[in-house]
Amino acid sequence: MEQEYPFKEYRVVMNLEEQYSIWPACRDIPLGWDAVGEMGSKQECLDYIKQVWLDMRPKSLKDAENQKCVHN
């Protein structure tokens, strides 16, 4: 049995830390988030995120680790 979701269409959003989420397409995107990539069913958006979000560390952590490597 397929689960019912309250919205028919979602969009993939990403924040400044390069963290992904989904948001109902019919609603304004919250401050600090931007639409990226896929728009479609909840499952389509989650599948897209699974394909593109390979490194789940926040951008600030990745940047700090990269700086540490440069200075060593």
SULWOHU-V830004 format. One record per pair of residues at least 6 apart in sequence whose ideal C-beta (glycine too) atoms are under 8 Angstrom apart, sorted by the first residue. I is the first residue (numbers start at 1). J is the second residue. If there is no record, write none. Layout:
# SULWOHU-V830004
i->I j->J
i->I j->J
This chain:
# SULWOHU-V830004
i->5 j->42
i->6 j->24
i->7 j->24
i->7 j->25
i->7 j->26
i->7 j->42
i->8 j->41
i->9 j->24
i->9 j->25
i->9 j->26
i->9 j->39
i->9 j->40
i->9 j->41
i->10 j->22
i->10 j->23
i->10 j->24
i->10 j->25
i->10 j->39
i->10 j->40
i->10 j->41
i->10 j->42
i->10 j->44
i->10 j->45
i->11 j->22
i->11 j->23
i->11 j->24
i->11 j->25
i->11 j->29
i->11 j->35
i->11 j->38
i->11 j->39
i->11 j->45
i->12 j->20
i->12 j->21
i->12 j->22
i->12 j->35
i->12 j->36
i->12 j->37
i->12 j->38
i->12 j->39
i->12 j->45
i->12 j->48
i->12 j->49
i->13 j->20
i->13 j->21
i->13 j->22
i->13 j->23
i->13 j->29
i->13 j->30
i->13 j->33
i->13 j->34
i->13 j->35
i->13 j->36
i->14 j->20
i->14 j->21
i->14 j->33
i->14 j->34
i->14 j->36
i->15 j->21
i->15 j->32
i->15 j->33
i->15 j->34
i->16 j->32
i->16 j->59
i->17 j->58
i->17 j->59
i->17 j->60
i->18 j->58
i->18 j->59
i->18 j->62
i->19 j->53
i->19 j->56
i->19 j->58
i->20 j->36
i->20 j->49
i->20 j->52
i->20 j->53
i->21 j->33
i->21 j->49
i->22 j->42
i->22 j->45
i->22 j->46
i->22 j->49
i->23 j->29
i->23 j->30
i->23 j->33
i->25 j->39
i->29 j->35
i->37 j->48
i->37 j->52
i->38 j->44
i->38 j->45
i->38 j->47
i->38 j->48
i->39 j->45
i->55 j->62
i->57 j->65
